[in-house]
């Protein structure tokens, strides 16, 4: 039966592990893209389209694949017509995780058991919008009702963190902590780099006319973020290359860019290599966890990039070599200041064995110090989760895994944690059925509880 209490739980042990252990655990969402201002202001959603479709490029991609015109995705069609366009697409998403996620969200948040399709739109639209207008469905109450205890947003080093500070003072039921995401400092070749340096000057209160001054300013911001509860950094390393350079070369590169002179590919690589190495030393000093998100190939449709901007559904997997550059990065960090706790994600699952075997070369001090990150983005599927979990178990210690995250801009995506936990229990239950794991609900139940919540709480030092 579709989405019944035991969906995905195909063995007796899977059902025991989920119902007696996984389902009872709260949530730590240690990587997401929620706006802390939205959390703080706690406004009700206007309607289901705002709550569900706004900014959700997972859904947008499927709507485009179904021939929905852009006016009804990101354009000026009415919210009702956009919702209707999604509802017409949903029946065709069977086999895609969005079919399960869509109906899980309707059931878990709104108590709607009806299938979403063109015929059910008027009833679901009316019922859900009525609930969204009530106090129970303001943004903070959605978080509380999902049993979320910790949220880590993704924040630019120049952010004032004012909304994090206000939430820390006022919100008692859950915490919202910042994550340090210095991509704009590293992407020296990107448009707007000079303007961003100006913003960093204003925020840090110091002049930045050299590479050395840039490093000082970033260290200042690391201190500020740490004082405001930050315990993680995050990097989008879509292309990972490695080339060392000395202080004189780095200052020359930085001044050339500020003077609007063109940089060579080697100069860009030297700058990114050295600045990342310096940042890693800062993270180690603060006992932060470093997250490296690798191998996204972004903004492939240039006409739509000009029309809509980035993060609108036009990214794909990258397929470049990764071993040598990543090994050098990790080895240098370990040799100099020592590696911080590190989570390695790749959008291309072919990289998983590489990441796992490199992880094993640098494990020490902390259980699961290096982690293979949760199935990310295009791998956020049943088969993608199973592949990530299986390979993690085969090459490392799955029992130390810090578990699931949403990586989402939606307040309704916490059901992904339930989905992940069901997949985890399904997989372990299959091991038991095949005689690969003992039929011990106490042992396996503790493992499931740890992966669901406890490991993250210990690992990140919240």
TORGUKE-995660 format. One record per residue (C-alpha): chain; x, y, z. Coordinates in nm, 4 decimals. Layout:
# residues N
[rec 'A'; [X; Y; Z]],
...
END
This chain:
# residues 462
[rec 'A'; [0.0000; 0.0000; 0.0000]],
[rec 'A'; [0.1384; 0.3400; -0.1044]],
[rec 'A'; [0.3224; 0.5209; 0.1790]],
[rec 'A'; [0.1799; 0.2978; 0.4493]],
[rec 'A'; [0.3508; 0.2793; 0.7888]],
[rec 'A'; [0.5931; 0.0183; 0.6570]],
[rec 'A'; [0.6780; 0.1596; 0.3163]],
[rec 'A'; [1.0373; 0.0729; 0.2170]],
[rec 'A'; [1.0595; -0.1491; 0.5266]],
[rec 'A'; [1.0669; -0.4865; 0.3550]],
[rec 'A'; [1.1918; -0.7052; 0.6411]],
[rec 'A'; [1.0907; -0.7604; 1.0044]],
[rec 'A'; [1.4208; -0.6139; 1.1268]],
[rec 'A'; [1.3782; -0.3039; 0.9077]],
[rec 'A'; [1.0370; -0.2428; 1.0615]],
[rec 'A'; [1.1701; -0.2909; 1.4135]],
[rec 'A'; [1.4638; -0.0578; 1.3562]],
[rec 'A'; [1.2549; 0.2179; 1.2048]],
[rec 'A'; [0.9514; 0.2151; 1.4352]],
[rec 'A'; [1.1376; 0.1483; 1.7609]],
[rec 'A'; [1.4486; 0.3550; 1.6953]],
[rec 'A'; [1.4806; 0.5786; 1.3876]],
[rec 'A'; [1.1354; 0.7360; 1.3973]],
[rec 'A'; [1.1799; 0.8502; 1.7566]],
[rec 'A'; [1.4966; 1.0498; 1.6987]],
[rec 'A'; [1.4907; 1.4296; 1.6532]],
[rec 'A'; [1.6651; 1.6017; 1.3620]],
[rec 'A'; [1.9936; 1.7865; 1.3246]],
[rec 'A'; [1.9898; 1.9514; 0.9820]],
[rec 'A'; [2.3572; 2.0423; 0.9644]],
[rec 'A'; [2.3554; 2.1695; 0.6058]],
[rec 'A'; [2.0716; 2.3630; 0.4445]],
[rec 'A'; [1.9985; 2.6852; 0.2601]],
[rec 'A'; [1.7140; 2.8246; 0.4677]],
[rec 'A'; [1.7158; 3.2009; 0.5117]],
[rec 'A'; [1.7701; 3.2874; 0.8821]],
[rec 'A'; [1.5734; 3.6084; 0.8299]],
[rec 'A'; [1.2714; 3.4045; 0.7220]],
[rec 'A'; [1.3068; 3.1833; 1.0282]],
[rec 'A'; [1.3329; 3.4847; 1.2571]],
[rec 'A'; [1.0444; 3.6828; 1.1075]],
[rec 'A'; [0.8255; 3.3704; 1.1286]],
[rec 'A'; [0.5691; 3.4865; 0.8764]],
[rec 'A'; [0.2958; 3.2534; 0.7507]],
[rec 'A'; [0.3200; 3.1328; 0.3932]],
[rec 'A'; [0.0848; 3.3040; 0.1514]],
[rec 'A'; [-0.0110; 2.9708; -0.0050]],
[rec 'A'; [0.1216; 2.6275; -0.0974]],
[rec 'A'; [0.2995; 2.7556; -0.4061]],
[rec 'A'; [0.5130; 2.9879; -0.1961]],
[rec 'A'; [0.5827; 2.7110; 0.0555]],
[rec 'A'; [0.6437; 2.4361; -0.1986]],
[rec 'A'; [0.7488; 2.5644; -0.5399]],
[rec 'A'; [0.9320; 2.8881; -0.4744]],
[rec 'A'; [1.3039; 2.8285; -0.5299]],
[rec 'A'; [1.2653; 2.4496; -0.5647]],
[rec 'A'; [1.4664; 2.3651; -0.8745]],
[rec 'A'; [1.4156; 1.9909; -0.8112]],
[rec 'A'; [1.0490; 2.0432; -0.9025]],
[rec 'A'; [1.1273; 2.2985; -1.1711]],
[rec 'A'; [1.3443; 2.0520; -1.3639]],
[rec 'A'; [1.0643; 1.7933; -1.3728]],
[rec 'A'; [0.8080; 2.0524; -1.4752]],
[rec 'A'; [1.0311; 2.1559; -1.7650]],
[rec 'A'; [1.0733; 1.7899; -1.8585]],
[rec 'A'; [0.6942; 1.7730; -1.8712]],
[rec 'A'; [0.6718; 2.0647; -2.1137]],
[rec 'A'; [0.5420; 2.3210; -1.8624]],
[rec 'A'; [0.6080; 2.6729; -1.9932]],
[rec 'A'; [0.8484; 2.8854; -1.7901]],
[rec 'A'; [0.5677; 3.1302; -1.7160]],
[rec 'A'; [0.4157; 2.8581; -1.4957]],
[rec 'A'; [0.7470; 2.7699; -1.3271]],
[rec 'A'; [0.9406; 3.0887; -1.2529]],
[rec 'A'; [0.7339; 3.3363; -1.4532]],
[rec 'A'; [0.4318; 3.5570; -1.3928]],
[rec 'A'; [0.1525; 3.2974; -1.3981]],
[rec 'A'; [-0.0701; 3.3003; -1.0903]],
[rec 'A'; [0.0295; 3.0918; -0.7893]],
[rec 'A'; [-0.2739; 2.8690; -0.8442]],
[rec 'A'; [-0.1794; 2.8040; -1.2068]],
[rec 'A'; [0.1782; 2.7193; -1.1035]],
[rec 'A'; [0.0475; 2.4739; -0.8458]],
[rec 'A'; [-0.1859; 2.3243; -1.1049]],
[rec 'A'; [0.1095; 2.2811; -1.3427]],
[rec 'A'; [0.3014; 2.0948; -1.0720]],
[rec 'A'; [-0.0013; 1.8794; -0.9891]],
[rec 'A'; [-0.0329; 1.7809; -1.3561]],
[rec 'A'; [0.3342; 1.6778; -1.3481]],
[rec 'A'; [0.3223; 1.4776; -1.0243]],
[rec 'A'; [0.1545; 1.1595; -1.1635]],
[rec 'A'; [0.4402; 1.1307; -1.4118]],
[rec 'A'; [0.7015; 1.1457; -1.1347]],
[rec 'A'; [0.6354; 0.7872; -1.0184]],
[rec 'A'; [0.9794; 0.6289; -0.9732]],
[rec 'A'; [1.1334; 0.9666; -0.8920]],
[rec 'A'; [1.1800; 1.0437; -0.5187]],
[rec 'A'; [0.9724; 1.3583; -0.5647]],
[rec 'A'; [0.6626; 1.1434; -0.5961]],
[rec 'A'; [0.7197; 1.0028; -0.2485]],
[rec 'A'; [0.8454; 1.3331; -0.1045]],
[rec 'A'; [0.5461; 1.5241; -0.2386]],
[rec 'A'; [0.2957; 1.2926; -0.0774]],
[rec 'A'; [0.5004; 1.2509; 0.2396]],
[rec 'A'; [0.4966; 1.6272; 0.2875]],
[rec 'A'; [0.1227; 1.6444; 0.2253]],
[rec 'A'; [0.0630; 1.3681; 0.4803]],
[rec 'A'; [0.3129; 1.4522; 0.7518]],
[rec 'A'; [0.2607; 1.8282; 0.7593]],
[rec 'A'; [-0.0994; 1.8720; 0.6478]],
[rec 'A'; [-0.2710; 1.5378; 0.7087]],
[rec 'A'; [-0.3679; 1.5097; 0.3414]],
[rec 'A'; [-0.3827; 1.1457; 0.2299]],
[rec 'A'; [-0.5233; 1.2165; -0.1158]],
[rec 'A'; [-0.3016; 1.1736; -0.4210]],
[rec 'A'; [-0.2032; 1.4990; -0.5868]],
[rec 'A'; [-0.3191; 1.5246; -0.9470]],
[rec 'A'; [-0.5162; 1.7634; -1.1650]],
[rec 'A'; [-0.8486; 1.6430; -1.0291]],
[rec 'A'; [-0.7547; 1.6808; -0.6605]],
[rec 'A'; [-0.5999; 2.0284; -0.6963]],
[rec 'A'; [-0.9007; 2.2375; -0.5819]],
[rec 'A'; [-0.9523; 2.0347; -0.2634]],
[rec 'A'; [-0.5845; 2.0153; -0.1680]],
[rec 'A'; [-0.5238; 2.3818; -0.2531]],
[rec 'A'; [-0.8088; 2.4932; -0.0305]],
[rec 'A'; [-0.7356; 2.2613; 0.2625]],
[rec 'A'; [-0.3605; 2.3200; 0.2745]],
[rec 'A'; [-0.3876; 2.6962; 0.2289]],
[rec 'A'; [-0.6359; 2.7114; 0.5149]],
[rec 'A'; [-0.3872; 2.5343; 0.7403]],
[rec 'A'; [-0.0955; 2.7449; 0.6196]],
[rec 'A'; [-0.2773; 3.0568; 0.7388]],
[rec 'A'; [-0.2863; 2.9326; 1.0990]],
[rec 'A'; [-0.0325; 2.9805; 1.3777]],
[rec 'A'; [0.0699; 2.6143; 1.3653]],
[rec 'A'; [0.2144; 2.6554; 1.0164]],
[rec 'A'; [0.4299; 2.9603; 1.0650]],
[rec 'A'; [0.7889; 2.8831; 0.9751]],
[rec 'A'; [0.9169; 2.8250; 1.3275]],
[rec 'A'; [0.6287; 2.5973; 1.4175]],
[rec 'A'; [0.6910; 2.3882; 1.1059]],
[rec 'A'; [1.0472; 2.3401; 1.2309]],
[rec 'A'; [0.9342; 2.2527; 1.5833]],
[rec 'A'; [0.6649; 2.0129; 1.4680]],
[rec 'A'; [0.9238; 1.8274; 1.2583]],
[rec 'A'; [1.1300; 1.7657; 1.5761]],
[rec 'A'; [1.4233; 1.9706; 1.4462]],
[rec 'A'; [1.6701; 2.0637; 1.7194]],
[rec 'A'; [1.9500; 2.2204; 1.5188]],
[rec 'A'; [1.9716; 2.3991; 1.1828]],
[rec 'A'; [2.2963; 2.5091; 1.0187]],
[rec 'A'; [2.2400; 2.7666; 0.7477]],
[rec 'A'; [2.4919; 2.8567; 0.4742]],
[rec 'A'; [2.6350; 3.2056; 0.5157]],
[rec 'A'; [2.8700; 3.4436; 0.3389]],
[rec 'A'; [3.1680; 3.5666; 0.5475]],
[rec 'A'; [3.0413; 3.9244; 0.5075]],
[rec 'A'; [2.7048; 3.8423; 0.6691]],
[rec 'A'; [2.6281; 4.0317; 0.9895]],
[rec 'A'; [2.4637; 3.7201; 1.1415]],
[rec 'A'; [2.2121; 3.9558; 1.3012]],
[rec 'A'; [1.9226; 3.7140; 1.2540]],
[rec 'A'; [2.1218; 3.4287; 1.4035]],
[rec 'A'; [2.1919; 3.6510; 1.7041]],
[rec 'A'; [1.8259; 3.7416; 1.7455]],
[rec 'A'; [1.7200; 3.3800; 1.7176]],
[rec 'A'; [1.9798; 3.2800; 1.9769]],
[rec 'A'; [1.8283; 3.5328; 2.2177]],
[rec 'A'; [1.4619; 3.4521; 2.1533]],
[rec 'A'; [1.4164; 3.0939; 2.0326]],
[rec 'A'; [1.4322; 2.8217; 2.2973]],
[rec 'A'; [1.3051; 2.5129; 2.1124]],
[rec 'A'; [1.5723; 2.4861; 1.8445]],
[rec 'A'; [1.9001; 2.6507; 1.7445]],
[rec 'A'; [1.9974; 2.8145; 1.4166]],
[rec 'A'; [2.3738; 2.8308; 1.3672]],
[rec 'A'; [2.5717; 2.9823; 1.0784]],
[rec 'A'; [2.8058; 2.7957; 0.8452]],
[rec 'A'; [3.1089; 2.9748; 0.7004]],
[rec 'A'; [3.0904; 2.9595; 0.3173]],
[rec 'A'; [3.3820; 3.1615; 0.1666]],
[rec 'A'; [3.3295; 3.0726; -0.2006]],
[rec 'A'; [3.3335; 3.4389; -0.3024]],
[rec 'A'; [3.6753; 3.4823; -0.1443]],
[rec 'A'; [3.8158; 3.1788; -0.3272]],
[rec 'A'; [3.6595; 3.2478; -0.6683]],
[rec 'A'; [3.8996; 3.5242; -0.7656]],
[rec 'A'; [3.8068; 3.4863; -1.1318]],
[rec 'A'; [3.4325; 3.5316; -1.0762]],
[rec 'A'; [3.2455; 3.8492; -1.1723]],
[rec 'A'; [3.1900; 4.0723; -0.8721]],
[rec 'A'; [3.5056; 3.9655; -0.6864]],
[rec 'A'; [3.6288; 4.3235; -0.6401]],
[rec 'A'; [3.2895; 4.4369; -0.5168]],
[rec 'A'; [3.2815; 4.1513; -0.2684]],
[rec 'A'; [3.6249; 4.2498; -0.1367]],
[rec 'A'; [3.4793; 4.5958; -0.0763]],
[rec 'A'; [3.1985; 4.4422; 0.1269]],
[rec 'A'; [3.4524; 4.2387; 0.3249]],
[rec 'A'; [3.6442; 4.5581; 0.3990]],
[rec 'A'; [3.3299; 4.7203; 0.5359]],
[rec 'A'; [3.2320; 4.4179; 0.7419]],
[rec 'A'; [3.5770; 4.3459; 0.8839]],
[rec 'A'; [3.6603; 4.7124; 0.9373]],
[rec 'A'; [3.9982; 4.6926; 0.7684]],
[rec 'A'; [4.1556; 4.7837; 0.4373]],
[rec 'A'; [4.2275; 4.4969; 0.1955]],
[rec 'A'; [4.4858; 4.5909; -0.0646]],
[rec 'A'; [4.6986; 4.2749; -0.0523]],
[rec 'A'; [4.6630; 3.9003; -0.0160]],
[rec 'A'; [4.8017; 3.9169; 0.3378]],
[rec 'A'; [4.5348; 4.1681; 0.4370]],
[rec 'A'; [4.2683; 3.9459; 0.2802]],
[rec 'A'; [4.3804; 3.6536; 0.4955]],
[rec 'A'; [4.3712; 3.8725; 0.8067]],
[rec 'A'; [4.0198; 3.9877; 0.7228]],
[rec 'A'; [3.9005; 3.6301; 0.6717]],
[rec 'A'; [4.0547; 3.5231; 1.0003]],
[rec 'A'; [3.8643; 3.8086; 1.1637]],
[rec 'A'; [3.5413; 3.6739; 1.0170]],
[rec 'A'; [3.6191; 3.3170; 1.1263]],
[rec 'A'; [3.6555; 3.4486; 1.4819]],
[rec 'A'; [3.3266; 3.6374; 1.4513]],
[rec 'A'; [3.1413; 3.3354; 1.3146]],
[rec 'A'; [3.2852; 3.1134; 1.5875]],
[rec 'A'; [3.1711; 3.3545; 1.8564]],
[rec 'A'; [2.8220; 3.3295; 1.7066]],
[rec 'A'; [2.8049; 2.9513; 1.7269]],
[rec 'A'; [2.9499; 2.8487; 1.3899]],
[rec 'A'; [3.1120; 2.5059; 1.3953]],
[rec 'A'; [3.1156; 2.4190; 1.0245]],
[rec 'A'; [3.2567; 2.5583; 0.7036]],
[rec 'A'; [3.1421; 2.4706; 0.3541]],
[rec 'A'; [3.3039; 2.4972; 0.0118]],
[rec 'A'; [3.1711; 2.4466; -0.3392]],
[rec 'A'; [3.4796; 2.3052; -0.5111]],
[rec 'A'; [3.3218; 2.2375; -0.8471]],
[rec 'A'; [3.6665; 2.1941; -1.0021]],
[rec 'A'; [3.9496; 2.0813; -0.7761]],
[rec 'A'; [4.3054; 2.1626; -0.8842]],
[rec 'A'; [4.6248; 2.2064; -0.6859]],
[rec 'A'; [4.9288; 2.4267; -0.7395]],
[rec 'A'; [5.1408; 2.5837; -0.4663]],
[rec 'A'; [5.2718; 2.9410; -0.4624]],
[rec 'A'; [5.4745; 3.1719; -0.2374]],
[rec 'A'; [5.3702; 3.4933; -0.0608]],
[rec 'A'; [5.5133; 3.7220; -0.3277]],
[rec 'A'; [5.3257; 3.5405; -0.6032]],
[rec 'A'; [5.0003; 3.5539; -0.4075]],
[rec 'A'; [5.0246; 3.9268; -0.3470]],
[rec 'A'; [5.1003; 3.9794; -0.7153]],
[rec 'A'; [4.7979; 3.7730; -0.8188]],
[rec 'A'; [4.5672; 3.9567; -0.5810]],
[rec 'A'; [4.6854; 4.3025; -0.6923]],
[rec 'A'; [4.6497; 4.2074; -1.0592]],
[rec 'A'; [4.2877; 4.1077; -1.0023]],
[rec 'A'; [4.2089; 4.4261; -0.8100]],
[rec 'A'; [4.3640; 4.6236; -1.0960]],
[rec 'A'; [4.1333; 4.4398; -1.3416]],
[rec 'A'; [4.4233; 4.2602; -1.5094]],
[rec 'A'; [4.3573; 3.9173; -1.6555]],
[rec 'A'; [4.4799; 3.6174; -1.4584]],
[rec 'A'; [4.6176; 3.2984; -1.6089]],
[rec 'A'; [4.4704; 2.9600; -1.5255]],
[rec 'A'; [4.7812; 2.8787; -1.3194]],
[rec 'A'; [4.7491; 3.2009; -1.1207]],
[rec 'A'; [4.3864; 3.1261; -1.0407]],
[rec 'A'; [4.4803; 2.7751; -0.9267]],
[rec 'A'; [4.7697; 2.8999; -0.7115]],
[rec 'A'; [4.5481; 3.1550; -0.5410]],
[rec 'A'; [4.2685; 2.9072; -0.4713]],
[rec 'A'; [4.5118; 2.6391; -0.3501]],
[rec 'A'; [4.6920; 2.8648; -0.1057]],
[rec 'A'; [4.3854; 3.0442; 0.0290]],
[rec 'A'; [4.2033; 2.7143; 0.0851]],
[rec 'A'; [4.5080; 2.5759; 0.2689]],
[rec 'A'; [4.5108; 2.8840; 0.4923]],
[rec 'A'; [4.1398; 2.8540; 0.5650]],
[rec 'A'; [4.1781; 2.4857; 0.6527]],
[rec 'A'; [4.4357; 2.5846; 0.9150]],
[rec 'A'; [4.1825; 2.8271; 1.0642]],
[rec 'A'; [3.9189; 2.5532; 1.0776]],
[rec 'A'; [4.1572; 2.3136; 1.2507]],
[rec 'A'; [4.2418; 2.5787; 1.5098]],
[rec 'A'; [3.8713; 2.6252; 1.5886]],
[rec 'A'; [3.7883; 2.2533; 1.5817]],
[rec 'A'; [3.5354; 2.3158; 1.3046]],
[rec 'A'; [3.4128; 2.0591; 1.0561]],
[rec 'A'; [3.5039; 2.1349; 0.6942]],
[rec 'A'; [3.2610; 2.0350; 0.4186]],
[rec 'A'; [3.3865; 2.0038; 0.0612]],
[rec 'A'; [3.1158; 1.9805; -0.2067]],
[rec 'A'; [3.2804; 1.8719; -0.5291]],
[rec 'A'; [3.2015; 1.8070; -0.8933]],
[rec 'A'; [2.8925; 2.0084; -0.9727]],
[rec 'A'; [2.8934; 2.1418; -1.3299]],
[rec 'A'; [2.6931; 2.4595; -1.3042]],
[rec 'A'; [2.4950; 2.6969; -1.5244]],
[rec 'A'; [2.5005; 2.4889; -1.8419]],
[rec 'A'; [2.2179; 2.6774; -2.0147]],
[rec 'A'; [2.3598; 3.0251; -2.0708]],
[rec 'A'; [2.0399; 3.1776; -2.2066]],
[rec 'A'; [1.8493; 3.0687; -1.8966]],
[rec 'A'; [2.1344; 3.1822; -1.6733]],
[rec 'A'; [2.0992; 3.5303; -1.8213]],
[rec 'A'; [1.7242; 3.5156; -1.7757]],
[rec 'A'; [1.6909; 3.3577; -1.4299]],
[rec 'A'; [2.0360; 3.3583; -1.2697]],
[rec 'A'; [2.2112; 3.0660; -1.0963]],
[rec 'A'; [2.0526; 2.7895; -0.8863]],
[rec 'A'; [1.7468; 2.7626; -1.1081]],
[rec 'A'; [1.7812; 2.4039; -1.2293]],
[rec 'A'; [2.0508; 2.4122; -1.4963]],
[rec 'A'; [2.3344; 2.2307; -1.3189]],
[rec 'A'; [2.4664; 1.8793; -1.3786]],
[rec 'A'; [2.7358; 1.6325; -1.2667]],
[rec 'A'; [3.1010; 1.7007; -1.3403]],
[rec 'A'; [3.3298; 1.4220; -1.4577]],
[rec 'A'; [3.6887; 1.5337; -1.3969]],
[rec 'A'; [3.9763; 1.3511; -1.2238]],
[rec 'A'; [3.9804; 1.4122; -0.8494]],
[rec 'A'; [4.2305; 1.1812; -0.6790]],
[rec 'A'; [4.5610; 1.3649; -0.7170]],
[rec 'A'; [4.4395; 1.7157; -0.6338]],
[rec 'A'; [4.2342; 1.6044; -0.3342]],
[rec 'A'; [4.5125; 1.3822; -0.2007]],
[rec 'A'; [4.7569; 1.6729; -0.2166]],
[rec 'A'; [4.5093; 1.9047; -0.0438]],
[rec 'A'; [4.4435; 1.6621; 0.2422]],
[rec 'A'; [4.8090; 1.5640; 0.2800]],
[rec 'A'; [4.9277; 1.9242; 0.2923]],
[rec 'A'; [4.6692; 2.0148; 0.5542]],
[rec 'A'; [4.7619; 1.7108; 0.7640]],
[rec 'A'; [5.1350; 1.7894; 0.7341]],
[rec 'A'; [5.0994; 2.1555; 0.8276]],
[rec 'A'; [4.8293; 2.2318; 1.0856]],
[rec 'A'; [4.6558; 1.8940; 1.0807]],
[rec 'A'; [4.3287; 1.8170; 0.9065]],
[rec 'A'; [4.0095; 1.9356; 1.0698]],
[rec 'A'; [3.7078; 1.7068; 1.0806]],
[rec 'A'; [3.6110; 1.6792; 0.7152]],
[rec 'A'; [3.3051; 1.5703; 0.5167]],
[rec 'A'; [3.3663; 1.4922; 0.1496]],
[rec 'A'; [3.0748; 1.5127; -0.0935]],
[rec 'A'; [3.0825; 1.4510; -0.4648]],
[rec 'A'; [2.7906; 1.5098; -0.6969]],
[rec 'A'; [2.9328; 1.2344; -0.9167]],
[rec 'A'; [2.8891; 0.8980; -0.7389]],
[rec 'A'; [3.1733; 0.7442; -0.9371]],
[rec 'A'; [3.3989; 0.9412; -0.7018]],
[rec 'A'; [3.2750; 0.7610; -0.3891]],
[rec 'A'; [3.5448; 0.4872; -0.3872]],
[rec 'A'; [3.8133; 0.7514; -0.4405]],
[rec 'A'; [3.6855; 0.9636; -0.1527]],
[rec 'A'; [3.6480; 0.6637; 0.0774]],
[rec 'A'; [3.9950; 0.5236; 0.0140]],
[rec 'A'; [4.1543; 0.8686; 0.0565]],
[rec 'A'; [3.9584; 0.9173; 0.3794]],
[rec 'A'; [4.1160; 0.6024; 0.5176]],
[rec 'A'; [4.4632; 0.7528; 0.4749]],
[rec 'A'; [4.3896; 1.0384; 0.7167]],
[rec 'A'; [4.1641; 0.8967; 0.9883]],
[rec 'A'; [4.2848; 0.9621; 1.3428]],
[rec 'A'; [4.1966; 1.1227; 1.6757]],
[rec 'A'; [3.8185; 1.1367; 1.6266]],
[rec 'A'; [3.5757; 0.8526; 1.5431]],
[rec 'A'; [3.4770; 0.9072; 1.1810]],
[rec 'A'; [3.6966; 1.2158; 1.1532]],
[rec 'A'; [3.6672; 1.2009; 0.7744]],
[rec 'A'; [3.3205; 1.1237; 0.6400]],
[rec 'A'; [3.1674; 1.0408; 0.3036]],
[rec 'A'; [2.8919; 1.2984; 0.2801]],
[rec 'A'; [2.5288; 1.2041; 0.2506]],
[rec 'A'; [2.3936; 1.1324; -0.0982]],
[rec 'A'; [2.3787; 1.4856; -0.2356]],
[rec 'A'; [2.1427; 1.6536; -0.4828]],
[rec 'A'; [2.1070; 1.4173; -0.7800]],
[rec 'A'; [2.2050; 1.1291; -0.5491]],
[rec 'A'; [1.9338; 1.2171; -0.2960]],
[rec 'A'; [1.7302; 0.9159; -0.4075]],
[rec 'A'; [1.6645; 0.5674; -0.2708]],
[rec 'A'; [1.9264; 0.4097; -0.4965]],
[rec 'A'; [2.1687; 0.6996; -0.4391]],
[rec 'A'; [2.1321; 0.6729; -0.0616]],
[rec 'A'; [2.1756; 0.2957; -0.0710]],
[rec 'A'; [2.4904; 0.3286; -0.2821]],
[rec 'A'; [2.6398; 0.5869; -0.0466]],
[rec 'A'; [2.5518; 0.3837; 0.2635]],
[rec 'A'; [2.6722; 0.0538; 0.1168]],
[rec 'A'; [3.0076; 0.1897; 0.0027]],
[rec 'A'; [3.0575; 0.3764; 0.3303]],
[rec 'A'; [2.9978; 0.0507; 0.5163]],
[rec 'A'; [3.2284; -0.1489; 0.2884]],
[rec 'A'; [3.5210; 0.0929; 0.3025]],
[rec 'A'; [3.4879; 0.2612; 0.6429]],
[rec 'A'; [3.2690; 0.2538; 0.9565]],
[rec 'A'; [2.9072; 0.3284; 0.8759]],
[rec 'A'; [2.8234; 0.3259; 1.2476]],
[rec 'A'; [3.0144; 0.6577; 1.2774]],
[rec 'A'; [2.8207; 0.8275; 0.9947]],
[rec 'A'; [2.6736; 1.1700; 1.0818]],
[rec 'A'; [2.3676; 1.0994; 0.8689]],
[rec 'A'; [2.1214; 1.2922; 0.6611]],
[rec 'A'; [2.0828; 1.6605; 0.5752]],
[rec 'A'; [1.8268; 1.8427; 0.3632]],
[rec 'A'; [2.0534; 2.0763; 0.1583]],
[rec 'A'; [1.7236; 2.2523; 0.0967]],
[rec 'A'; [1.5660; 2.5953; 0.0724]],
[rec 'A'; [1.2274; 2.4563; 0.1750]],
[rec 'A'; [1.0730; 2.4465; 0.5217]],
[rec 'A'; [0.8787; 2.1356; 0.4180]],
[rec 'A'; [1.1730; 1.9137; 0.3293]],
[rec 'A'; [1.2292; 1.7533; 0.6703]],
[rec 'A'; [1.0460; 1.4417; 0.5544]],
[rec 'A'; [1.3685; 1.3641; 0.3657]],
[rec 'A'; [1.5128; 1.2640; 0.7016]],
[rec 'A'; [1.2303; 1.0125; 0.7418]],
[rec 'A'; [1.2880; 0.8851; 0.3885]],
[rec 'A'; [1.6607; 0.8453; 0.4567]],
[rec 'A'; [1.5988; 0.6646; 0.7847]],
[rec 'A'; [1.3626; 0.4216; 0.6142]],
[rec 'A'; [1.6249; 0.3501; 0.3475]],
[rec 'A'; [1.8890; 0.2991; 0.6174]],
[rec 'A'; [1.6676; 0.0539; 0.8070]],
[rec 'A'; [1.5720; -0.1211; 0.4824]],
[rec 'A'; [1.9388; -0.1783; 0.3988]],
[rec 'A'; [2.0370; -0.3039; 0.7443]],
[rec 'A'; [1.7320; -0.5302; 0.7486]],
[rec 'A'; [1.8480; -0.6864; 0.4219]],
[rec 'A'; [2.1909; -0.7515; 0.5739]],
[rec 'A'; [2.0205; -0.9382; 0.8570]],
[rec 'A'; [1.8072; -1.1422; 0.6164]],
[rec 'A'; [2.1192; -1.2469; 0.4237]],
[rec 'A'; [2.3109; -1.3339; 0.7404]],
[rec 'A'; [2.5562; -1.0461; 0.6964]],
[rec 'A'; [2.4536; -0.8781; 1.0238]],
[rec 'A'; [2.3317; -1.0329; 1.3497]],
[rec 'A'; [1.9628; -1.0383; 1.4319]],
[rec 'A'; [2.0262; -0.8109; 1.7294]],
[rec 'A'; [1.7787; -0.5203; 1.7590]],
[rec 'A'; [1.9698; -0.3704; 2.0518]],
[rec 'A'; [2.3013; -0.3523; 1.8653]],
[rec 'A'; [2.1485; -0.2427; 1.5359]],
[rec 'A'; [1.8971; -0.0119; 1.7038]],
[rec 'A'; [2.1787; 0.1805; 1.8696]],
[rec 'A'; [2.3560; 0.2073; 1.5344]],
[rec 'A'; [2.0415; 0.3472; 1.3707]],
[rec 'A'; [1.9839; 0.5986; 1.6512]],
[rec 'A'; [2.3449; 0.7120; 1.6274]],
[rec 'A'; [2.3324; 0.7639; 1.2507]],
[rec 'A'; [1.9951; 0.9367; 1.2779]],
[rec 'A'; [2.0969; 1.1883; 1.5445]],
[rec 'A'; [2.3571; 1.1047; 1.8098]],
[rec 'A'; [2.6661; 1.0972; 1.5880]],
[rec 'A'; [2.5969; 1.4439; 1.4485]],
[rec 'A'; [2.5408; 1.5883; 1.7952]],
[rec 'A'; [2.8762; 1.4500; 1.9143]],
[rec 'A'; [3.0773; 1.5067; 1.5949]],
[rec 'A'; [2.9962; 1.8722; 1.5388]],
[rec 'A'; [3.0410; 1.9681; 1.9024]],
[rec 'A'; [2.7106; 2.1539; 1.9304]],
END
